[in-house]
Amino acid sequence: MLRDYLTELPLIAILRGLKPDSAEAVGFALVEAGFRIIEVPLNSPEPFRSIEILAKAMPDTVLVGAGTVLDPDQVNGIRDAGGRLIVMPHADLAVVRRAKEQGLVCTPGVATPTEAFAALKAGADAIKIFPAEAIPPAVVKAWRAVLPKDALVVPVGGIKPDNMKPYVDAGANGFGLGSALFTPAMTVEEIGRNARAFASAWQDLRQG
C-alpha cells in the first residue's frame, strides 16, 4: 500500500506546526505539486483536527496521517480522525503493532540496523532513517547490503532538493521533508514553491 503512494513522487510532507485553519489550503498546494503523502506531527496545534480536515478534503489518492506518534493509544485517535499513516521518531514496537492491528500504514524511526530489523519484523511498512543528518549515505548503503531487498528506506532530517541524490544512490526509496518544505510562518505560495522545487529535483534524479 505505501509503495503505491511512493511510486510517482516518493516524498512525504511533514507539516509540523500546521494549524487547522490553514490545513486545507496547504494540503491542496502540496497535492498540486504532486505530493501524495501528508503527515501532521502530533506536537502541532490541534493535530487531530488538522488530520480530520485533510483526510476529508484531499483526494483518495493522498495518504494522510500523523507523525511523532509516541504511544499506542494515540493510534486509535488518528484512525478515528481519518488518518491512515502512523509515523514515529522512534522504534517502539508496541506502536507498530497497534498500527498494523488497526490496518494502518506505519513507518517507525530507526537509527541502527538492530532497530530496523526489529521494526520490519513487527510489520513496519517502511523504516524512517532518523535523523538523516547523523546517518550519511555511506551508512545507508551499508544497511542496504543486509536489509531485505524489498524494504522501503526513507531518510528524514535535513533533506533538501540538492542533497537527495547521494541517498538515492545509496538505496533510499524516498524522503520525509520538514522545514525545508514547510514551516508555520510560510505562506501557502511559499509552500507551493518549495513543494515544486522538491518535485522537480526528484524528477531530475529519476531522469538522470
C-alpha positions in Angstrom: 0.0 0.0 0.0 2.7 2.5 1.0 4.7 1.6 -2.1 1.8 2.7 -4.3 1.8 6.2 -2.8 5.5 6.4 -3.2 5.6 5.5 -6.9 5.1 8.8 -8.6 6.7 11.1 -6.1 8.2 9.4 -3.0 8.3 12.5 -0.8 6.4 12.8 2.5 5.3 16.3 3.6 5.9 16.8 7.3 3.7 19.7 8.4 5.0 20.3 11.9 3.2 23.3 13.4 0.3 23.2 10.9 -2.9 24.8 12.2 -6.4 23.6 11.3 -7.4 26.8 9.7 -4.7 26.5 7.0 -4.7 22.7 6.7 -6.9 22.5 3.6 -5.0 25.3 1.6 -1.6 23.8 2.5 -2.8 20.3 1.5 -4.0 21.4 -1.9 -0.8 23.3 -2.6 1.1 20.1 -1.9 -1.2 17.9 -4.0 -1.0 20.3 -6.9 2.8 19.9 -6.8 2.5 16.1 -6.9 2.7 15.1 -3.3 0.7 12.1 -2.2 1.7 11.6 1.4 1.0 14.2 4.1 2.0 13.9 7.8 0.8 16.1 10.6 3.0 15.6 13.7 1.1 15.3 16.9 3.1 18.1 18.6 1.3 20.5 16.2 -1.7 22.7 17.4 -4.9 20.6 17.3 -3.3 17.9 15.2 -6.3 15.6 15.2 -8.5 18.4 13.8 -6.0 19.1 11.0 -5.8 15.4 10.2 -9.6 15.2 10.0 -9.7 18.2 7.7 -7.0 16.9 5.4 -8.5 13.4 5.3 -11.9 14.7 4.2 -10.6 17.3 1.8 -7.8 15.5 0.0 -8.4 13.1 -2.9 -8.4 9.4 -2.2 -5.0 9.2 -3.9 -3.5 11.1 -1.0 -2.4 9.3 2.2 -2.9 11.4 5.3 -1.7 10.6 8.8 0.2 11.6 11.8 3.9 12.0 12.8 5.6 12.0 16.2 3.3 9.2 17.4 4.7 8.1 20.7 2.0 6.0 22.3 -0.1 3.1 21.1 -3.2 4.8 22.4 -2.7 7.7 20.1 -3.1 5.3 17.1 -6.8 4.9 17.7 -7.4 8.7 17.8 -5.5 9.1 14.5 -7.6 6.4 12.9 -10.8 7.9 14.2 -9.8 11.3 12.7 -9.4 9.6 9.3 -5.7 9.2 9.3 -4.2 6.1 7.7 -0.5 6.7 8.3 1.5 6.4 11.5 5.0 7.9 11.5 7.3 7.7 14.6 10.6 9.2 15.6 11.5 6.0 17.4 11.0 2.3 17.0 8.5 1.4 19.8 7.2 -1.9 18.6 4.0 -1.6 20.6 3.1 1.4 18.4 4.0 -0.5 15.2 1.8 -3.5 16.3 -1.1 -1.3 17.2 -1.0 0.5 13.9 -0.9 -2.8 12.0 -3.8 -4.2 14.1 -5.8 -1.1 13.0 -4.9 -1.7 9.4 -2.8 1.5 9.2 0.5 2.2 7.4 3.3 2.5 9.9 6.8 4.0 9.4 8.9 3.9 12.6 12.1 5.8 13.1 15.3 3.8 13.3 19.0 4.7 13.8 20.6 1.3 13.9 20.3 -2.0 11.9 19.1 -3.7 15.1 16.1 -1.3 15.3 15.5 -1.6 11.5 15.3 -5.4 11.5 13.1 -5.4 14.7 10.7 -2.8 13.2 10.4 -4.7 9.9 9.7 -8.0 11.7 6.9 -6.3 13.7 5.2 -5.3 10.5 6.6 -1.8 9.6 5.8 -0.8 6.1 9.0 1.2 5.8 11.8 2.4 8.0 12.4 6.0 8.6 16.1 6.7 8.9 16.2 9.4 11.5 17.9 11.8 11.9 19.4 11.6 8.4 21.9 14.3 9.3 23.6 11.7 11.6 23.3 8.8 9.2 25.1 9.6 6.0 24.6 7.9 2.6 27.6 5.6 3.2 25.8 4.2 6.2 22.6 3.8 4.3 24.5 1.9 1.6 25.9 -0.5 4.2 22.4 -1.1 5.6 21.1 -1.8 2.2 23.6 -4.6 1.8 21.9 -6.5 4.6 18.3 -5.3 4.7 15.6 -7.2 2.8 15.7 -6.2 -0.8 12.0 -5.1 -0.7 12.4 -3.0 2.4 11.4 0.7 2.0 14.0 3.1 3.3 13.1 6.7 3.9 15.7 9.2 5.3 14.2 12.1 7.3 16.0 15.1 8.7 17.9 17.9 6.9 16.7 16.7 3.5 16.8 19.4 0.8 16.4 19.3 -3.0 20.2 19.4 -3.5 21.2 16.6 -1.1 18.8 13.8 -2.1 21.0 12.2 -4.8 23.7 10.6 -2.6 20.9 8.9 -0.6 19.2 7.7 -3.7 22.4 6.3 -5.0 22.9 4.6 -1.6 19.4 2.9 -1.9 16.9 5.3 -0.4 13.3 4.9 -1.7 12.0 8.3 -0.7 12.3 11.1 1.8 10.5 12.8 4.6 10.6 16.6 4.2 10.4 19.0 7.1 11.3 22.7 7.5 12.8 22.9 4.0 9.3 22.3 2.7 7.0 23.8 5.4 7.1 25.9 8.5 4.0 27.6 10.0 5.5 31.0 9.1 5.5 30.3 5.4 2.7 31.5 3.1 0.8 28.9 1.0 2.5 30.3 -2.0 6.0 29.7 -0.5 5.0 26.2 0.5 3.8 25.6 -3.1 7.1 26.8 -4.5 9.1 24.6 -2.1 7.0 21.6 -3.0 7.5 22.2 -6.7 11.3 22.6 -6.2 11.4 19.2 -4.4 9.2 17.6 -7.0 11.4 19.0 -9.8 14.6 17.8 -8.1 13.1 14.3 -7.8 12.1 14.2 -11.4 15.6 15.3 -12.4 17.1 12.5 -10.3 14.8 9.9 -11.8 15.6 11.0 -15.4 19.3 11.2 -14.7 
